[in-house]
Amino acid sequence: MCREGASWGAVAGVYVGVENGVEKLRGIKDWKNAAISGALTGAVLSAATNRNRDKIVLDAITGGAVATAAEFLNHLT
């Protein structure tokens, strides 16, 4: 359980850092920041633990999709 928590903590830390950087770079706060940040986070963390290029691309797409969906859900409530 401790190892799993550390993994999710690393994901959250990387995502928040990347999202803040993307927001400062683009100068706007919108759903595209979440998509870019999720994709970059998925790719970076996948590349750190996996050497298969197809898996890295899949994880980047998944990260972007999950982050974008979460951003849209936050705007619904």
All heavy atoms as a GROMACS GRO file, in nm:
protein
  554
    1MET      N    1   0.082  -0.118   0.000
    1MET     CA    2   0.000   0.000   0.000
    1MET      C    3   0.087   0.126   0.000
    1MET      O    4   0.055   0.223  -0.066
    1MET     CB    5  -0.092  -0.001   0.121
    1MET     CG    6  -0.190   0.111   0.123
    1MET     SD    7  -0.312   0.074   0.248
    1MET     CE    8  -0.357   0.234   0.294
    2CYS      N    9   0.196   0.124   0.070
    2CYS     CA   10   0.284   0.240   0.075
    2CYS      C   11   0.347   0.266  -0.061
    2CYS      O   12   0.359   0.381  -0.104
    2CYS     CB   13   0.391   0.218   0.180
    2CYS     SG   14   0.497   0.360   0.204
    3ARG      N   15   0.385   0.160  -0.127
    3ARG     CA   16   0.446   0.174  -0.260
    3ARG      C   17   0.346   0.230  -0.361
    3ARG      O   18   0.380   0.315  -0.443
    3ARG     CB   19   0.496   0.038  -0.305
    3ARG     CG   20   0.577   0.042  -0.428
    3ARG     CD   21   0.633  -0.095  -0.457
    3ARG     NE   22   0.726  -0.089  -0.567
    3ARG     CZ   23   0.790  -0.190  -0.616
    3ARG    NH1   24   0.772  -0.309  -0.562
    3ARG    NH2   25   0.872  -0.177  -0.716
    4GLU      N   26   0.224   0.184  -0.354
    4GLU     CA   27   0.118   0.233  -0.443
    4GLU      C   28   0.090   0.381  -0.418
    4GLU      O   29   0.073   0.460  -0.510
    4GLU     CB   30  -0.010   0.152  -0.421
    4GLU     CG   31  -0.122   0.184  -0.514
    4GLU     CD   32  -0.108   0.119  -0.651
    4GLU    OE1   33  -0.026   0.026  -0.665
    4GLU    OE2   34  -0.180   0.161  -0.741
    5GLY      N   35   0.087   0.420  -0.292
    5GLY     CA   36   0.065   0.560  -0.256
    5GLY      C   37   0.176   0.649  -0.306
    5GLY      O   38   0.152   0.760  -0.354
    6ALA      N   39   0.298   0.601  -0.298
    6ALA     CA   40   0.412   0.679  -0.348
    6ALA      C   41   0.404   0.696  -0.499
    6ALA      O   42   0.437   0.803  -0.552
    6ALA     CB   43   0.543   0.612  -0.308
    7SER      N   44   0.358   0.594  -0.568
    7SER     CA   45   0.344   0.603  -0.714
    7SER      C   46   0.239   0.706  -0.752
    7SER      O   47   0.262   0.789  -0.841
    7SER     CB   48   0.304   0.467  -0.772
    7SER     OG   49   0.405   0.374  -0.752
    8TRP      N   50   0.124   0.704  -0.686
    8TRP     CA   51   0.020   0.802  -0.716
    8TRP      C   52   0.062   0.943  -0.676
    8TRP      O   53   0.027   1.042  -0.741
    8TRP     CB   54  -0.111   0.764  -0.648
    8TRP     CG   55  -0.181   0.654  -0.721
    8TRP    CD1   56  -0.194   0.525  -0.679
    8TRP    CD2   57  -0.242   0.661  -0.849
    8TRP    NE1   58  -0.260   0.452  -0.774
    8TRP    CE2   59  -0.292   0.533  -0.880
    8TRP    CE3   60  -0.260   0.761  -0.943
    8TRP    CZ2   61  -0.358   0.503  -0.997
    8TRP    CZ3   62  -0.326   0.733  -1.061
    8TRP    CH2   63  -0.374   0.605  -1.087
    9GLY      N   64   0.139   0.954  -0.569
    9GLY     CA   65   0.192   1.083  -0.530
    9GLY      C   66   0.287   1.140  -0.634
    9GLY      O   67   0.285   1.260  -0.663
   10ALA      N   68   0.369   1.052  -0.692
   10ALA     CA   69   0.460   1.096  -0.798
   10ALA      C   70   0.382   1.142  -0.921
   10ALA      O   71   0.415   1.244  -0.982
   10ALA     CB   72   0.554   0.982  -0.836
   11VAL      N   73   0.277   1.069  -0.956
   11VAL     CA   74   0.193   1.107  -1.070
   11VAL      C   75   0.132   1.245  -1.046
   11VAL      O   76   0.136   1.333  -1.133
   11VAL     CB   77   0.082   1.002  -1.095
   11VAL    CG1   78  -0.020   1.053  -1.195
   11VAL    CG2   79   0.143   0.872  -1.143
   12ALA      N   80   0.076   1.264  -0.927
   12ALA     CA   81   0.013   1.392  -0.895
   12ALA      C   82   0.114   1.506  -0.896
   12ALA      O   83   0.087   1.614  -0.949
   12ALA     CB   84  -0.056   1.384  -0.758
   13GLY      N   85   0.231   1.482  -0.841
   13GLY     CA   86   0.334   1.585  -0.837
   13GLY      C   87   0.381   1.626  -0.975
   13GLY      O   88   0.395   1.745  -1.005
   14VAL      N   89   0.405   1.529  -1.060
   14VAL     CA   90   0.448   1.559  -1.197
   14VAL      C   91   0.337   1.632  -1.271
   14VAL      O   92   0.362   1.732  -1.339
   14VAL     CB   93   0.488   1.429  -1.272
   14VAL    CG1   94   0.511   1.456  -1.419
   14VAL    CG2   95   0.612   1.368  -1.210
   15TYR      N   96   0.214   1.585  -1.257
   15TYR     CA   97   0.102   1.648  -1.328
   15TYR      C   98   0.084   1.794  -1.288
   15TYR      O   99   0.070   1.882  -1.372
   15TYR     CB  100  -0.028   1.570  -1.304
   15TYR     CG  101  -0.147   1.638  -1.367
   15TYR    CD1  102  -0.169   1.629  -1.503
   15TYR    CD2  103  -0.234   1.715  -1.291
   15TYR    CE1  104  -0.277   1.693  -1.563
   15TYR    CE2  105  -0.341   1.780  -1.349
   15TYR     CZ  106  -0.363   1.768  -1.485
   15TYR     OH  107  -0.467   1.833  -1.544
   16VAL      N  108   0.084   1.821  -1.159
   16VAL     CA  109   0.063   1.958  -1.111
   16VAL      C  110   0.176   2.049  -1.158
   16VAL      O  111   0.152   2.161  -1.202
   16VAL     CB  112   0.051   1.960  -0.956
   16VAL    CG1  113   0.058   2.101  -0.902
   16VAL    CG2  114  -0.079   1.895  -0.914
   17GLY      N  115   0.299   2.000  -1.151
   17GLY     CA  116   0.412   2.079  -1.198
   17GLY      C  117   0.404   2.110  -1.346
   17GLY      O  118   0.425   2.224  -1.388
   18VAL      N  119   0.370   2.009  -1.425
   18VAL     CA  120   0.359   2.029  -1.569
   18VAL      C  121   0.242   2.122  -1.601
   18VAL      O  122   0.254   2.211  -1.686
   18VAL     CB  123   0.344   1.894  -1.643
   18VAL    CG1  124   0.312   1.914  -1.789
   18VAL    CG2  125   0.471   1.811  -1.628
   19GLU      N  126   0.130   2.103  -1.532
   19GLU     CA  127   0.013   2.188  -1.559
   19GLU      C  128   0.043   2.335  -1.528
   19GLU      O  129   0.006   2.424  -1.606
   19GLU     CB  130  -0.108   2.141  -1.480
   19GLU     CG  131  -0.234   2.218  -1.518
   19GLU     CD  132  -0.358   2.169  -1.448
   19GLU    OE1  133  -0.348   2.127  -1.331
   19GLU    OE2  134  -0.464   2.172  -1.510
   20ASN      N  135   0.111   2.361  -1.418
   20ASN     CA  136   0.147   2.499  -1.386
   20ASN      C  137   0.241   2.558  -1.490
   20ASN      O  138   0.227   2.673  -1.529
   20ASN     CB  139   0.210   2.508  -1.246
   20ASN     CG  140   0.108   2.496  -1.136
   20ASN    OD1  141  -0.007   2.528  -1.154
   20ASN    ND2  142   0.151   2.447  -1.021
   21GLY      N  143   0.335   2.478  -1.534
   21GLY     CA  144   0.428   2.524  -1.638
   21GLY      C  145   0.358   2.554  -1.769
   21GLY      O  146   0.384   2.656  -1.834
   22VAL      N  147   0.267   2.466  -1.809
   22VAL     CA  148   0.192   2.486  -1.933
   22VAL      C  149   0.104   2.610  -1.923
   22VAL      O  150   0.095   2.690  -2.017
   22VAL     CB  151   0.108   2.361  -1.968
   22VAL    CG1  152   0.010   2.388  -2.079
   22VAL    CG2  153   0.198   2.245  -2.004
   23GLU      N  154   0.042   2.628  -1.807
   23GLU     CA  155  -0.044   2.745  -1.787
   23GLU      C  156   0.036   2.875  -1.798
   23GLU      O  157  -0.007   2.971  -1.862
   23GLU     CB  158  -0.112   2.737  -1.652
   23GLU     CG  159  -0.213   2.847  -1.626
   23GLU     CD  160  -0.284   2.831  -1.493
   23GLU    OE1  161  -0.314   2.716  -1.455
   23GLU    OE2  162  -0.306   2.934  -1.428
   24LYS      N  163   0.155   2.877  -1.739
   24LYS     CA  164   0.239   2.997  -1.746
   24LYS      C  165   0.288   3.019  -1.889
   24LYS      O  166   0.295   3.132  -1.936
   24LYS     CB  167   0.357   2.985  -1.652
   24LYS     CG  168   0.320   3.004  -1.507
   24LYS     CD  169   0.442   3.003  -1.419
   24LYS     CE  170   0.403   3.002  -1.275
   24LYS     NZ  171   0.395   3.131  -1.215
   25LEU      N  172   0.322   2.912  -1.958
   25LEU     CA  173   0.370   2.923  -2.096
   25LEU      C  174   0.261   2.975  -2.189
   25LEU      O  175   0.287   3.062  -2.272
   25LEU     CB  176   0.416   2.784  -2.145
   25LEU     CG  177   0.554   2.782  -2.203
   25LEU    CD1  178   0.640   2.694  -2.117
   25LEU    CD2  179   0.547   2.727  -2.342
   26ARG      N  180   0.140   2.922  -2.175
   26ARG     CA  181   0.030   2.960  -2.263
   26ARG      C  182  -0.036   3.090  -2.219
   26ARG      O  183  -0.100   3.157  -2.299
   26ARG     CB  184  -0.076   2.849  -2.268
   26ARG     CG  185  -0.024   2.722  -2.333
   26ARG     CD  186  -0.133   2.618  -2.351
   26ARG     NE  187  -0.233   2.667  -2.445
   26ARG     CZ  188  -0.363   2.672  -2.419
   26ARG    NH1  189  -0.410   2.630  -2.304
   26ARG    NH2  190  -0.447   2.717  -2.509
   27GLY      N  191  -0.026   3.124  -2.092
   27GLY     CA  192  -0.085   3.247  -2.041
   27GLY      C  193  -0.236   3.243  -2.029
   27GLY      O  194  -0.300   3.347  -2.022
   28ILE      N  195  -0.294   3.125  -2.027
   28ILE     CA  196  -0.438   3.110  -2.015
   28ILE      C  197  -0.468   2.982  -1.938
   28ILE      O  198  -0.392   2.885  -1.944
   28ILE     CB  199  -0.506   3.107  -2.154
   28ILE    CG1  200  -0.656   3.114  -2.144
   28ILE    CG2  201  -0.464   2.986  -2.234
   28ILE    CD1  202  -0.726   3.142  -2.276
   29LYS      N  203  -0.580   2.981  -1.866
   29LYS     CA  204  -0.620   2.861  -1.792
   29LYS      C  205  -0.744   2.804  -1.859
   29LYS      O  206  -0.852   2.864  -1.853
   29LYS     CB  207  -0.650   2.897  -1.647
   29LYS     CG  208  -0.682   2.777  -1.563
   29LYS     CD  209  -0.696   2.812  -1.417
   29LYS     CE  210  -0.738   2.686  -1.345
   29LYS     NZ  211  -0.682   2.675  -1.215
   30ASP      N  212  -0.728   2.689  -1.925
   30ASP     CA  213  -0.841   2.622  -1.989
   30ASP      C  214  -0.818   2.472  -1.994
   30ASP      O  215  -0.720   2.421  -1.941
   30ASP     CB  216  -0.866   2.680  -2.129
   30ASP     CG  217  -0.748   2.661  -2.224
   30ASP    OD1  218  -0.648   2.598  -2.184
   30ASP    OD2  219  -0.757   2.707  -2.338
   31TRP      N  220  -0.910   2.400  -2.057
   31TRP     CA  221  -0.904   2.254  -2.061
   31TRP      C  222  -0.785   2.203  -2.141
   31TRP      O  223  -0.739   2.091  -2.121
   31TRP     CB  224  -1.034   2.197  -2.116
   31TRP     CG  225  -1.059   2.234  -2.260
   31TRP    CD1  226  -1.126   2.343  -2.306
   31TRP    CD2  227  -1.016   2.162  -2.375
   31TRP    NE1  228  -1.127   2.344  -2.443
   31TRP    CE2  229  -1.060   2.234  -2.489
   31TRP    CE3  230  -0.944   2.044  -2.395
   31TRP    CZ2  231  -1.034   2.191  -2.618
   31TRP    CZ3  232  -0.919   2.002  -2.524
   31TRP    CH2  233  -0.964   2.075  -2.633
   32LYS      N  234  -0.734   2.284  -2.232
   32LYS     CA  235  -0.620   2.240  -2.313
   32LYS      C  236  -0.496   2.218  -2.228
   32LYS      O  237  -0.414   2.132  -2.258
   32LYS     CB  238  -0.593   2.340  -2.424
   32LYS     CG  239  -0.704   2.348  -2.525
   32LYS     CD  240  -0.680   2.459  -2.624
   32LYS     CE  241  -0.804   2.481  -2.710
   32LYS     NZ  242  -0.791   2.602  -2.791
   33ASN      N  243  -0.483   2.296  -2.122
   33ASN     CA  244  -0.371   2.276  -2.029
   33ASN      C  245  -0.377   2.136  -1.967
   33ASN      O  246  -0.275   2.070  -1.951
   33ASN     CB  247  -0.372   2.381  -1.919
   33ASN     CG  248  -0.345   2.520  -1.971
   33ASN    OD1  249  -0.300   2.539  -2.083
   33ASN    ND2  250  -0.375   2.619  -1.889
   34ALA      N  251  -0.497   2.094  -1.930
   34ALA     CA  252  -0.513   1.961  -1.871
   34ALA      C  253  -0.478   1.852  -1.973
   34ALA      O  254  -0.413   1.754  -1.939
   34ALA     CB  255  -0.656   1.942  -1.821
   35ALA      N  256  -0.520   1.871  -2.097
   35ALA     CA  257  -0.491   1.772  -2.201
   35ALA      C  258  -0.341   1.760  -2.225
   35ALA      O  259  -0.285   1.650  -2.231
   35ALA     CB  260  -0.564   1.809  -2.330
   36ILE      N  261  -0.275   1.874  -2.237
   36ILE     CA  262  -0.131   1.875  -2.261
   36ILE      C  263  -0.057   1.817  -2.141
   36ILE      O  264   0.032   1.733  -2.157
   36ILE     CB  265  -0.082   2.018  -2.291
   36ILE    CG1  266  -0.142   2.069  -2.422
   36ILE    CG2  267   0.070   2.026  -2.294
   36ILE    CD1  268  -0.127   2.219  -2.444
   37SER      N  269  -0.095   1.860  -2.022
   37SER     CA  270  -0.028   1.814  -1.901
   37SER      C  271  -0.048   1.665  -1.877
   37SER      O  272   0.045   1.595  -1.838
   37SER     CB  273  -0.080   1.892  -1.780
   37SER     OG  274  -0.059   2.030  -1.799
   38GLY      N  275  -0.169   1.618  -1.900
   38GLY     CA  276  -0.196   1.475  -1.884
   38GLY      C  277  -0.117   1.390  -1.982
   38GLY      O  278  -0.061   1.287  -1.946
   39ALA      N  279  -0.109   1.437  -2.105
   39ALA     CA  280  -0.033   1.363  -2.207
   39ALA      C  281   0.117   1.362  -2.174
   39ALA      O  282   0.182   1.257  -2.183
   39ALA     CB  283  -0.056   1.425  -2.345
   40LEU      N  284   0.170   1.476  -2.134
   40LEU     CA  285   0.312   1.482  -2.099
   40LEU      C  286   0.343   1.398  -1.976
   40LEU      O  287   0.443   1.327  -1.971
   40LEU     CB  288   0.355   1.626  -2.077
   40LEU     CG  289   0.367   1.712  -2.201
   40LEU    CD1  290   0.397   1.857  -2.164
   40LEU    CD2  291   0.476   1.659  -2.293
   41THR      N  292   0.256   1.405  -1.876
   41THR     CA  293   0.276   1.326  -1.755
   41THR      C  294   0.271   1.176  -1.785
   41THR      O  295   0.356   1.100  -1.740
   41THR     CB  296   0.170   1.361  -1.649
   41THR    OG1  297   0.181   1.500  -1.619
   41THR    CG2  298   0.188   1.280  -1.523
   42GLY      N  299   0.172   1.136  -1.865
   42GLY     CA  300   0.163   0.994  -1.903
   42GLY      C  301   0.286   0.947  -1.978
   42GLY      O  302   0.338   0.838  -1.953
   43ALA      N  303   0.335   1.030  -2.069
   43ALA     CA  304   0.452   0.992  -2.148
   43ALA      C  305   0.578   0.986  -2.062
   43ALA      O  306   0.656   0.890  -2.072
   43ALA     CB  307   0.472   1.092  -2.262
   44VAL      N  308   0.598   1.085  -1.977
   44VAL     CA  309   0.720   1.090  -1.894
   44VAL      C  310   0.723   0.973  -1.796
   44VAL      O  311   0.825   0.904  -1.784
   44VAL     CB  312   0.728   1.224  -1.818
   44VAL    CG1  313   0.832   1.220  -1.708
   44VAL    CG2  314   0.759   1.336  -1.916
   45LEU      N  315   0.613   0.951  -1.727
   45LEU     CA  316   0.612   0.842  -1.629
   45LEU      C  317   0.619   0.706  -1.696
   45LEU      O  318   0.680   0.613  -1.644
   45LEU     CB  319   0.490   0.853  -1.539
   45LEU     CG  320   0.492   0.976  -1.447
   45LEU    CD1  321   0.362   0.986  -1.369
   45LEU    CD2  322   0.610   0.971  -1.353
   46SER      N  323   0.558   0.692  -1.812
   46SER     CA  324   0.567   0.566  -1.885
   46SER      C  325   0.709   0.542  -1.935
   46SER      O  326   0.759   0.431  -1.928
   46SER     CB  327   0.468   0.566  -2.002
   46SER     OG  328   0.471   0.442  -2.068
   47ALA      N  329   0.772   0.646  -1.985
   47ALA     CA  330   0.910   0.633  -2.035
   47ALA      C  331   1.006   0.598  -1.922
   47ALA      O  332   1.104   0.527  -1.943
   47ALA     CB  333   0.953   0.761  -2.104
   48ALA      N  334   0.977   0.647  -1.802
   48ALA     CA  335   1.064   0.619  -1.688
   48ALA      C  336   1.054   0.473  -1.643
   48ALA      O  337   1.149   0.420  -1.586
   48ALA     CB  338   1.029   0.711  -1.572
   49THR      N  339   0.941   0.410  -1.671
   49THR     CA  340   0.921   0.272  -1.623
   49THR      C  341   0.910   0.170  -1.735
   49THR      O  342   0.904   0.051  -1.708
   49THR     CB  343   0.793   0.263  -1.537
   49THR    OG1  344   0.682   0.304  -1.617
   49THR    CG2  345   0.802   0.351  -1.415
   50ASN      N  346   0.908   0.215  -1.859
   50ASN     CA  347   0.880   0.125  -1.971
   50ASN      C  348   0.965   0.166  -2.091
   50ASN      O  349   0.980   0.283  -2.118
   50ASN     CB  350   0.731   0.134  -2.004
   50ASN     CG  351   0.684   0.024  -2.095
   50ASN    OD1  352   0.765  -0.052  -2.147
   50ASN    ND2  353   0.555   0.015  -2.114
   51ARG      N  354   1.013   0.070  -2.166
   51ARG     CA  355   1.095   0.101  -2.282
   51ARG      C  356   1.020   0.080  -2.415
   51ARG      O  357   1.074   0.105  -2.520
   51ARG     CB  358   1.221   0.014  -2.283
   51ARG     CG  359   1.307   0.033  -2.162
   51ARG     CD  360   1.382   0.164  -2.170
   51ARG     NE  361   1.469   0.180  -2.056
   51ARG     CZ  362   1.468   0.284  -1.977
   51ARG    NH1  363   1.384   0.381  -1.995
   51ARG    NH2  364   1.551   0.292  -1.876
   52ASN      N  365   0.897   0.036  -2.408
   52ASN     CA  366   0.819   0.007  -2.528
   52ASN      C  367   0.755   0.136  -2.580
   52ASN      O  368   0.672   0.197  -2.515
   52ASN     CB  369   0.711  -0.097  -2.495
   52ASN     CG  370   0.632  -0.141  -2.615
   52ASN    OD1  371   0.643  -0.085  -2.723
   52ASN    ND2  372   0.550  -0.243  -2.595
   53ARG      N  373   0.794   0.179  -2.700
   53ARG     CA  374   0.746   0.305  -2.756
   53ARG      C  375   0.594   0.308  -2.771
   53ARG      O  376   0.530   0.409  -2.743
   53ARG     CB  377   0.812   0.328  -2.892
   53ARG     CG  378   0.758   0.452  -2.962
   53ARG     CD  379   0.820   0.470  -3.096
   53ARG     NE  380   0.930   0.561  -3.083
   53ARG     CZ  381   1.018   0.584  -3.176
   53ARG    NH1  382   1.012   0.520  -3.289
   53ARG    NH2  383   1.115   0.671  -3.157
   54ASP      N  384   0.534   0.198  -2.814
   54ASP     CA  385   0.388   0.194  -2.830
   54ASP      C  386   0.316   0.215  -2.697
   54ASP      O  387   0.214   0.282  -2.690
   54ASP     CB  388   0.343   0.062  -2.893
   54ASP     CG  389   0.389   0.047  -3.038
   54ASP    OD1  390   0.412   0.151  -3.103
   54ASP    OD2  391   0.400  -0.067  -3.085
   55LYS      N  392   0.370   0.158  -2.591
   55LYS     CA  393   0.311   0.172  -2.458
   55LYS      C  394   0.324   0.316  -2.409
   55LYS      O  395   0.232   0.370  -2.347
   55LYS     CB  396   0.380   0.076  -2.360
   55LYS     CG  397   0.332   0.084  -2.219
   55LYS     CD  398   0.202   0.010  -2.200
   55LYS     CE  399   0.172  -0.005  -2.053
   55LYS     NZ  400   0.056   0.066  -2.009
   56ILE      N  401   0.434   0.380  -2.439
   56ILE     CA  402   0.454   0.520  -2.398
   56ILE      C  403   0.352   0.609  -2.467
   56ILE      O  404   0.290   0.695  -2.405
   56ILE     CB  405   0.598   0.565  -2.429
   56ILE    CG1  406   0.697   0.488  -2.341
   56ILE    CG2  407   0.613   0.716  -2.408
   56ILE    CD1  408   0.842   0.506  -2.379
   57VAL      N  409   0.330   0.588  -2.597
   57VAL     CA  410   0.232   0.667  -2.671
   57VAL      C  411   0.092   0.641  -2.616
   57VAL      O  412   0.013   0.734  -2.598
   57VAL     CB  413   0.240   0.636  -2.822
   57VAL    CG1  414   0.126   0.702  -2.898
   57VAL    CG2  415   0.374   0.681  -2.878
   58LEU      N  416   0.059   0.516  -2.590
   58LEU     CA  417  -0.072   0.481  -2.535
   58LEU      C  418  -0.095   0.547  -2.399
   58LEU      O  419  -0.202   0.601  -2.372
   58LEU     CB  420  -0.088   0.330  -2.524
   58LEU     CG  421  -0.219   0.278  -2.470
   58LEU    CD1  422  -0.334   0.315  -2.565
   58LEU    CD2  423  -0.214   0.128  -2.452
   59ASP      N  424   0.008   0.544  -2.314
   59ASP     CA  425  -0.004   0.607  -2.182
   59ASP      C  426  -0.018   0.758  -2.194
   59ASP      O  427  -0.088   0.821  -2.114
   59ASP     CB  428   0.116   0.571  -2.094
   59ASP     CG  429   0.113   0.425  -2.051
   59ASP    OD1  430   0.007   0.361  -2.061
   59ASP    OD2  431   0.219   0.375  -2.007
   60ALA      N  432   0.048   0.819  -2.292
   60ALA     CA  433   0.034   0.963  -2.314
   60ALA      C  434  -0.109   0.998  -2.356
   60ALA      O  435  -0.169   1.093  -2.304
   60ALA     CB  436   0.133   1.010  -2.420
   61ILE      N  437  -0.164   0.919  -2.445
   61ILE     CA  438  -0.302   0.942  -2.490
   61ILE      C  439  -0.400   0.922  -2.375
   61ILE      O  440  -0.491   1.003  -2.354
   61ILE     CB  441  -0.336   0.850  -2.609
   61ILE    CG1  442  -0.255   0.891  -2.731
   61ILE    CG2  443  -0.486   0.852  -2.640
   61ILE    CD1  444  -0.259   0.790  -2.845
   62THR      N  445  -0.379   0.818  -2.298
   62THR     CA  446  -0.466   0.789  -2.183
   62THR      C  447  -0.456   0.901  -2.080
   62THR      O  448  -0.559   0.947  -2.027
   62THR     CB  449  -0.429   0.655  -2.119
   62THR    OG1  450  -0.439   0.552  -2.218
   62THR    CG2  451  -0.518   0.622  -2.002
   63GLY      N  452  -0.335   0.946  -2.049
   63GLY     CA  453  -0.317   1.054  -1.953
   63GLY      C  454  -0.387   1.181  -1.997
   63GLY      O  455  -0.454   1.248  -1.917
   64GLY      N  456  -0.375   1.214  -2.124
   64GLY     CA  457  -0.442   1.333  -2.176
   64GLY      C  458  -0.593   1.321  -2.170
   64GLY      O  459  -0.663   1.416  -2.134
   65ALA      N  460  -0.644   1.204  -2.203
   65ALA     CA  461  -0.790   1.182  -2.202
   65ALA      C  462  -0.846   1.188  -2.060
   65ALA      O  463  -0.949   1.251  -2.036
   65ALA     CB  464  -0.823   1.048  -2.266
   66VAL      N  465  -0.779   1.124  -1.965
   66VAL     CA  466  -0.827   1.123  -1.826
   66VAL      C  467  -0.822   1.264  -1.768
   66VAL      O  468  -0.918   1.309  -1.702
   66VAL     CB  469  -0.744   1.024  -1.741
   66VAL    CG1  470  -0.772   1.042  -1.593
   66VAL    CG2  471  -0.772   0.881  -1.785
   67ALA      N  472  -0.713   1.337  -1.791
   67ALA     CA  473  -0.701   1.472  -1.737
   67ALA      C  474  -0.805   1.566  -1.798
   67ALA      O  475  -0.864   1.649  -1.728
   67ALA     CB  476  -0.560   1.527  -1.762
   68THR      N  477  -0.829   1.552  -1.927
   68THR     CA  478  -0.929   1.636  -1.993
   68THR      C  479  -1.069   1.605  -1.941
   68THR      O  480  -1.149   1.696  -1.914
   68THR     CB  481  -0.924   1.618  -2.145
   68THR    OG1  482  -0.790   1.646  -2.189
   68THR    CG2  483  -1.021   1.708  -2.216
   69ALA      N  484  -1.100   1.477  -1.924
   69ALA     CA  485  -1.231   1.438  -1.872
   69ALA      C  486  -1.251   1.492  -1.730
   69ALA      O  487  -1.358   1.543  -1.697
   69ALA     CB  488  -1.245   1.286  -1.874
   70ALA      N  489  -1.148   1.483  -1.648
   70ALA     CA  490  -1.158   1.535  -1.512
   70ALA      C  491  -1.178   1.687  -1.512
   70ALA      O  492  -1.257   1.739  -1.433
   70ALA     CB  493  -1.031   1.501  -1.433
   71GLU      N  494  -1.112   1.756  -1.602
   71GLU     CA  495  -1.129   1.901  -1.613
   71GLU      C  496  -1.272   1.936  -1.654
   71GLU      O  497  -1.334   2.027  -1.597
   71GLU     CB  498  -1.030   1.957  -1.714
   71GLU     CG  499  -1.027   2.106  -1.723
   71GLU     CD  500  -0.962   2.173  -1.602
   71GLU    OE1  501  -0.886   2.107  -1.531
   71GLU    OE2  502  -0.990   2.292  -1.582
   72PHE      N  503  -1.326   1.865  -1.750
   72PHE     CA  504  -1.465   1.890  -1.792
   72PHE      C  505  -1.564   1.858  -1.679
   72PHE      O  506  -1.661   1.930  -1.660
   72PHE     CB  507  -1.501   1.810  -1.916
   72PHE     CG  508  -1.446   1.869  -2.042
   72PHE    CD1  509  -1.387   1.788  -2.138
   72PHE    CD2  510  -1.452   2.005  -2.068
   72PHE    CE1  511  -1.336   1.842  -2.256
   72PHE    CE2  512  -1.403   2.060  -2.186
   72PHE     CZ  513  -1.344   1.978  -2.280
   73LEU      N  514  -1.540   1.750  -1.606
   73LEU     CA  515  -1.628   1.715  -1.494
   73LEU      C  516  -1.624   1.822  -1.384
   73LEU      O  517  -1.726   1.849  -1.321
   73LEU     CB  518  -1.591   1.578  -1.437
   73LEU     CG  519  -1.628   1.459  -1.525
   73LEU    CD1  520  -1.572   1.331  -1.464
   73LEU    CD2  521  -1.778   1.449  -1.543
   74ASN      N  522  -1.509   1.882  -1.363
   74ASN     CA  523  -1.499   1.990  -1.264
   74ASN      C  524  -1.581   2.111  -1.304
   74ASN      O  525  -1.632   2.183  -1.219
   74ASN     CB  526  -1.354   2.032  -1.244
   74ASN     CG  527  -1.279   1.935  -1.156
   74ASN    OD1  528  -1.338   1.863  -1.077
   74ASN    ND2  529  -1.148   1.933  -1.172
   75HIS      N  530  -1.596   2.136  -1.433
   75HIS     CA  531  -1.672   2.250  -1.480
   75HIS      C  532  -1.823   2.224  -1.479
   75HIS      O  533  -1.902   2.319  -1.486
   75HIS     CB  534  -1.628   2.292  -1.620
   75HIS     CG  535  -1.494   2.358  -1.621
   75HIS    ND1  536  -1.473   2.483  -1.567
   75HIS    CD2  537  -1.373   2.316  -1.665
   75HIS    CE1  538  -1.346   2.515  -1.580
   75HIS    NE2  539  -1.284   2.415  -1.639
   76LEU      N  540  -1.864   2.098  -1.472
   76LEU     CA  541  -2.006   2.066  -1.469
   76LEU      C  542  -2.069   2.093  -1.333
   76LEU      O  543  -2.188   2.120  -1.325
   76LEU     CB  544  -2.028   1.919  -1.505
   76LEU     CG  545  -2.002   1.880  -1.651
   76LEU    CD1  546  -2.021   1.730  -1.668
   76LEU    CD2  547  -2.093   1.956  -1.744
   77THR      N  548  -1.988   2.083  -1.229
   77THR     CA  549  -2.043   2.099  -1.094
   77THR      C  550  -2.028   2.238  -1.042
   77THR      O  551  -1.958   2.319  -1.083
   77THR     CB  552  -1.976   2.002  -0.996
   77THR    OG1  553  -1.836   2.026  -0.996
   77THR    CG2  554  -2.008   1.860  -1.033
   0.00000   0.00000   0.00000
